[in-house]
Amino acid sequence: MITVGFACGHSAQVKETAASAPVCPCGETQVTRTQARAPRFVGTCTGPYAETKALEPGVVNVAAGGPLTLTQEKPSCR
């Protein structure tokens, strides 16, 4: 949860996955401060909040008609 402080002086708790901007029950929308947990990064990064972990490779298919087959290019005479 993220603690959000509004310009009116009220505060509210907002989920980290909220899909819309926070609004105070009194109608105020201007946010003056926030307080959230420290971020955690996993994978190829460094720093105080980084957890180094070997990730398994993933298969990504971006070709519209399925996987592409690579063939060796024939030399051309120009």
Steps between C-alpha positions, in 0.01 A plus 500: 500500500607857431414779742388808307478845659268753338514882490190513725698334783329160482686181419391170349633153425520405131582156356829483309310359203232772491382570146385858560628815670425527874215727613443607862151428642451880526564535124860629504721359223826692553760267658764666721693195625522124467660227705562157348718199571846484345501343154639147447660415165574142397718408202793681347539810716713621788439714804376485860153372399621253235481125538728328248343186362567295187181513296387220273491587129158574358369428152373805316321464168460831316441356150134524400485156337698304759869440554743598226743245356845639434675387182853555386526780248642400160784719372399727215712610207466864418 
